[in-house]
Every structure is written in structure tokens, then in C-alpha cells.
């Protein structure tokens, strides 16, 4: 799953929030800021856990204001061992 989130998502602890939620759900992948002020999250895991993770990302940390969410489901690559921040 690839999620791109827009709004007030940079400089508010969003990537750390995503890493914590991913750890709690057993999700692997990464979160990174993009050049255009958005956050990109790549996540792999069981579908029911990905659904729960997506709900958390849409909510974001208390200081964030998520206004845009673009979700693409792609086949897993199994290349991730944990959840990283870039």
C-alpha cells in the first residue's frame, strides 16, 4: 500500500506517529517527506492491519491536519524488515 497524505503533515511529528502506529500493528515499510510538502507512506502487512493503519494515518497526530489522502494498493515486495523514517 502506498499512501500520500497532504495538508499540515510536515514538521508536526507525522512520520514518527506513523512509525509508532506501524510498530504497534506489525506493519513494515517507511514514511518520508516529499518535495511538495506531503508525506509518503509505503506499508506492507496483513490487509486488516493495513486498514487499521490507514485509519490512523487519516487521523494523524494531534498537531497534524490531514486534508488529502491518496491510496494505492500494490503487490507487496517483502523487502522491508521494519518501519523506517527517511
N, C-alpha and C positions, 0 to 999 in steps of 0.2 A: 504494500500500500504506500502510495506517495501522496502526502498532504501538503498543500501550500496554503499558508494562513496569512492574511493581511489585516491591517488595522494597526492598533498600537501593540505590536508584538516584539519589537526590538528594544533592548535596554530596560526590560521590565522583568527579567528572570524567566522568560518563556522557555528557553532551551533547558535550563536546569529543572524547571517544572516538568517538562516532557521527559527528561531522563529519569526523574524520580517516579513518575507515573508508569513509565515503561518498565523500570526495575520492579515495581510492585506487581505488575501484571505479567512479567516474564516475556516482555516484548524486546526484540533485538532490532538494531538499526542505528539511525543517527538523526540529529537535528542540527541545522545550520542556518545562519542568517544569509539572505540573498542580497545582491547588489541593489535591488529595488525596494528594500525596506520590509520584505516579507520573511517568513520563516518556512523553511522546507523540512519536512519530516519524512524519513523513509523508515517504514516499520514492517517487521515480519513476526508472525506468530499465529496462534490459533484464531480462527475467524471470530469467535465470541469474545476473545480478549482484544482483538483489533477493534471491534465495535465499541467496547467499553473504553478503550484508549482514545478512539476518535471522539467520543462524547466528552472526555476530559480535555482534549485539545481544543474543542469548540468552546469550552468554558474558559480555559486558560487560567493563569494565576490571577489573584485579585487585582493586581496593578495593570493587567492587560485588558485590551478591548478588541476582541476578535470580531472583525466585520466581514471578512471574506474567507471562505473555505472552499478549496478545490481538491477533490479526492479522486485519485486514480488507483484502481486495483490492478496490480500486475503480478505475474507469477513470482513466487519467492526465489531468490538466488542462493539462499543459505550461506551467504558469505560473511554474515555478522555473528560475532561471538558474544556481544553485549550491546549496550546502547551508548553511543558516543556523542559528544558535542564538538562541533567544528566551528 
